[in-house]
């Protein structure tokens, strides 16, 4: 079941629709402000992978101080079973944001990204310690992928995310779309079967527009609607790549106009999937604040859903 979380500065777009999830090293609080001001849909303060063991306590304190000052955001916490998980959830429980239950801003924790998720117990134990807090299960090992269906269905799980770097280190896979095709497919299938929002893909490297655009395209091709980001400079390009295009919006509006003109009744087997897709495109664009401008001509759609037409 999809949970809608009230947007705030640390989360500009509701979490089930969020495209860019910006990871910020919590040892460096000077990066918190710029991250908050970036184009990221969600800011995730990282006290896990980016932080050396000797700095875990400092990172946790920096996040607590940030929340105590009235800010909000998500936190990537250490995996269940590590020496730091217990301290992470104990400290963060003090900062569960009231925005989870209503619109009143008081600062605090909006959600957690649970690193190295490998079983339903990891999710459920975390949920028990952070009641009401959405959990994104970050799956990044072969063991986790093998259990992804049960992880997706865990009652505390909100959304799945793919930890590509650790997954590749664990398995020896390369980084090409073909090498990771099976793994990515499993995330999307498990998410849909568990009625979760579409999953979040792993990050791309660097700030090259070409690389970021290609990364967003691959993610979208495999059914992901979000992507982890490592730098604020990545967020705007990836947001654009994971948003409905003007071409898609034009196709959606034109199909709905044609459908209504023909009486608004299902005419053949292709109408149902096309109706769902067109409504979905328009609703997503509206939720993301993307305006549509009808072009002078809209006769050709290179991204129209050609696979849904039944001859």
C-alpha positions in Angstrom: 0.0 0.0 0.0 1.4 3.4 -1.0 2.1 5.8 1.8 2.0 9.6 1.0 4.4 11.6 3.1 3.9 15.4 3.4 6.6 17.2 1.4 9.0 19.5 3.2 12.3 21.2 2.5 14.3 18.0 3.0 11.7 16.3 0.8 10.3 18.5 -1.9 8.3 15.7 -3.6 6.3 13.0 -1.9 8.5 10.0 -1.4 6.5 7.6 -3.5 7.1 9.8 -6.6 10.5 11.1 -5.7 13.0 10.9 -8.5 16.3 12.1 -7.0 17.6 10.8 -3.6 20.7 12.8 -2.8 23.1 11.1 -0.4 25.0 13.6 1.8 28.0 12.6 3.9 26.9 13.4 7.5 30.4 13.9 8.7 30.4 17.2 6.7 27.5 19.3 7.9 28.6 22.2 5.7 27.1 20.1 2.9 23.6 19.9 4.4 22.5 23.4 3.4 23.6 23.2 -0.3 21.9 19.7 -0.5 18.7 21.2 1.0 18.8 23.9 -1.6 19.6 21.6 -4.5 17.1 20.2 -7.0 16.9 16.9 -5.2 13.5 15.6 -4.5 14.7 14.0 -1.3 17.9 14.6 0.8 19.3 11.6 2.6 21.9 12.2 5.3 24.3 9.3 5.1 25.7 7.9 8.3 26.5 4.6 6.7 28.6 4.0 3.6 30.2 7.4 3.4 31.3 7.4 7.1 34.4 5.6 8.6 33.7 3.6 11.7 35.6 6.1 13.9 33.3 8.9 12.7 29.9 7.2 13.1 29.1 9.0 16.4 30.0 12.3 14.9 27.9 11.8 11.8 24.9 10.7 14.0 25.4 13.8 16.2 25.5 16.1 13.1 22.2 14.8 11.9 20.6 15.1 15.3 21.8 18.7 15.6 20.4 19.4 12.1 17.0 18.0 13.0 17.0 19.8 16.4 17.5 23.1 14.5 14.2 22.5 12.7 15.3 20.8 9.5 13.9 17.6 8.1 15.2 14.8 5.9 15.8 11.2 5.4 18.8 9.2 6.9 20.7 6.3 5.4 21.4 4.1 8.5 23.7 1.3 9.1 22.6 -2.3 8.3 20.8 -4.4 10.9 23.4 -6.6 12.6 26.2 -4.0 12.4 27.6 -2.5 15.6 26.0 0.8 14.8 22.4 0.0 13.9 21.2 0.0 17.5 22.6 3.4 18.2 21.2 4.7 14.9 17.6 3.8 15.5 17.8 4.8 19.2 19.0 8.3 18.4 16.8 8.8 15.4 13.6 7.7 17.3 14.0 11.0 19.3 13.6 13.0 16.1 10.6 11.3 14.3 8.9 14.2 12.6 5.4 15.2 13.4 5.0 15.8 9.6 4.4 12.0 9.3 1.0 12.6 10.9 0.2 16.2 9.8 1.4 19.4 8.2 2.9 21.1 11.2 6.6 21.6 10.7 8.8 20.9 13.6 11.9 19.4 12.0 13.0 15.8 12.2 13.2 12.4 10.6 11.0 11.8 7.6 12.2 8.3 6.7 15.2 6.0 6.7 17.1 4.1 4.0 18.2 0.8 5.5 21.6 -0.3 4.2 22.4 -3.9 3.4 18.9 -5.2 3.7 18.9 -9.0 3.4 15.7 -10.2 5.0 12.3 -9.2 6.2 13.6 -9.3 9.8 16.0 -6.4 8.9 13.0 -4.3 7.8 10.6 -5.3 10.5 13.1 -4.8 13.4 13.9 -1.4 12.1 10.2 -0.5 11.7 9.5 -1.7 15.3 12.1 0.8 16.6 11.0 3.7 14.3 7.2 3.4 14.4 5.4 5.1 11.5 8.7 6.0 9.7 8.8 5.0 6.0 11.7 2.6 5.3 13.4 2.3 1.9 15.1 -1.1 1.8 18.4 -0.7 0.1 19.2 -4.1 -1.3 22.9 -4.5 -2.3 24.0 -8.1 -2.0 23.3 -11.4 -3.7 21.6 -12.6 -0.5 19.3 -9.6 -0.5 18.4 -10.0 -4.2 17.6 -13.7 -3.6 15.1 -12.6 -1.0 13.8 -9.5 -2.7 10.2 -10.6 -3.0 9.8 -11.2 0.8 11.7 -8.0 1.5 9.4 -6.0 -0.7 6.4 -7.6 1.0 7.7 -6.8 4.5 5.0 -4.8 6.4 7.5 -2.0 7.3 8.9 -1.6 3.8 7.9 1.5 1.8 10.1 1.3 -1.4 13.1 -0.7 -2.7 16.4 0.8 -3.8 19.3 -0.9 -5.6 22.8 -0.5 -4.1 24.7 -1.1 -7.3 28.2 -0.5 -6.1 28.1 -3.0 -3.2 26.1 -5.5 -5.3 28.8 -5.5 -8.0 31.5 -5.9 -5.4 29.6 -8.8 -3.8 28.8 -10.6 -7.1 31.6 -9.6 -9.5 29.1 -8.3 -12.1 30.1 -5.6 -14.5 28.3 -2.3 -14.6 26.7 -2.4 -18.1 22.9 -2.4 -18.4 23.1 -5.9 -19.9 25.1 -7.3 -16.9 22.7 -5.8 -14.4 19.5 -6.5 -16.4 18.3 -9.5 -14.4 19.0 -7.7 -11.1 17.2 -4.5 -12.1 14.2 -6.5 -13.4 13.8 -8.3 -10.1 13.5 -4.9 -8.3 10.7 -3.8 -10.5 8.8 -7.1 -10.5 9.0 -7.4 -6.7 7.9 -3.8 -6.3 4.8 -4.2 -8.5 3.9 -7.6 -7.0 4.0 -6.0 -3.5 2.1 -2.9 -4.7 5.0 -0.6 -3.8 6.0 2.5 -5.6 8.5 1.8 -8.4 12.1 1.2 -7.2 15.0 3.6 -6.9 18.1 2.8 -9.1 21.7 3.1 -8.0 23.8 6.2 -8.7 25.7 7.3 -11.8 29.2 8.6 -11.5 30.3 12.2 -12.3 28.4 15.2 -13.6 28.6 14.6 -17.3 25.2 15.4 -18.8 25.5 12.6 -21.3 26.3 10.0 -18.6 23.5 11.2 -16.3 21.0 11.3 -19.1 22.0 7.7 -20.1 21.8 6.6 -16.5 18.3 8.0 -16.1 17.3 6.4 -19.4 18.5 3.0 -18.3 16.7 3.3 -15.0 13.5 4.3 -16.7 13.8 1.4 -19.3 13.8 -1.1 -16.4 10.8 0.5 -14.6 12.7 2.5 -12.0 11.3 6.0 -11.3 13.9 7.1 -8.8 17.7 7.2 -8.7 20.3 7.7 -6.0 22.5 10.8 -6.5 26.0 11.5 -5.1 26.3 15.1 -5.9 23.8 18.1 -5.9 24.9 18.8 -9.5 23.5 15.5 -10.7 19.9 16.1 -9.5 18.5 18.5 -12.1 19.6 16.4 -15.0 18.3 13.2 -13.5 15.0 14.8 -12.5 14.5 15.8 -16.1 15.4 12.3 -17.3 12.9 10.7 -14.9 10.0 13.1 -15.6 7.3 12.9 -18.2 8.6 14.5 -21.4 6.6 17.1 -23.4 6.3 14.4 -26.1 4.7 11.9 -23.7 2.4 14.6 -22.3 1.3 15.5 -25.8 0.6 11.9 -26.6 -1.4 11.5 -23.4 -3.5 14.6 -23.9 -4.1 13.7 -27.6 -5.2 10.2 -26.7 -7.6 11.4 -24.0 -9.0 14.0 -26.4 -9.6 11.4 -29.0 -11.1 9.0 -26.5 -13.5 11.5 -25.2 -14.4 12.6 -28.7 -15.4 9.0 -29.5 -17.7 8.9 -26.5 -15.4 7.9 -23.7 -16.3 4.3 -24.0 -13.8 1.4 -24.3 -13.6 0.6 -28.0 -11.1 -2.3 -28.0 -8.4 -4.1 -26.0 -5.8 -1.4 -26.5 -7.9 1.4 -24.9 -7.5 0.2 -21.3 -3.7 0.1 -21.1 -3.5 3.4 -23.1 -6.1 5.1 -20.9 -4.2 4.0 -17.8 -0.9 5.2 -19.2 -2.2 8.5 -20.4 -3.8 9.3 -17.1 -0.7 8.2 -15.2 1.6 10.4 -17.3 -0.7 13.5 -16.7 -1.2 12.8 -13.0 2.6 12.4 -12.5 3.4 15.6 -14.3 0.8 17.5 -12.2 2.2 16.0 -9.0 5.8 17.1 -10.1 4.6 20.5 -11.1 5.5 20.0 -14.8 3.5 22.2 -17.1 2.5 21.0 -20.6 2.6 23.2 -23.7 0.9 21.9 -26.8 3.3 22.0 -29.7 2.3 23.4 -33.1 2.0 19.9 -34.4 1.8 16.6 -32.6 1.5 14.0 -35.4 4.5 11.9 -34.4 5.3 10.2 -31.1 8.5 8.3 -31.0 7.8 7.1 -27.4 4.1 6.2 -27.9 3.2 2.8 -26.3 3.2 0.8 -29.6 3.1 -2.5 -27.7 -0.4 -1.9 -26.4 -2.2 -1.7 -29.8 -4.2 -4.9 -30.6 -4.8 -5.4 -34.3 
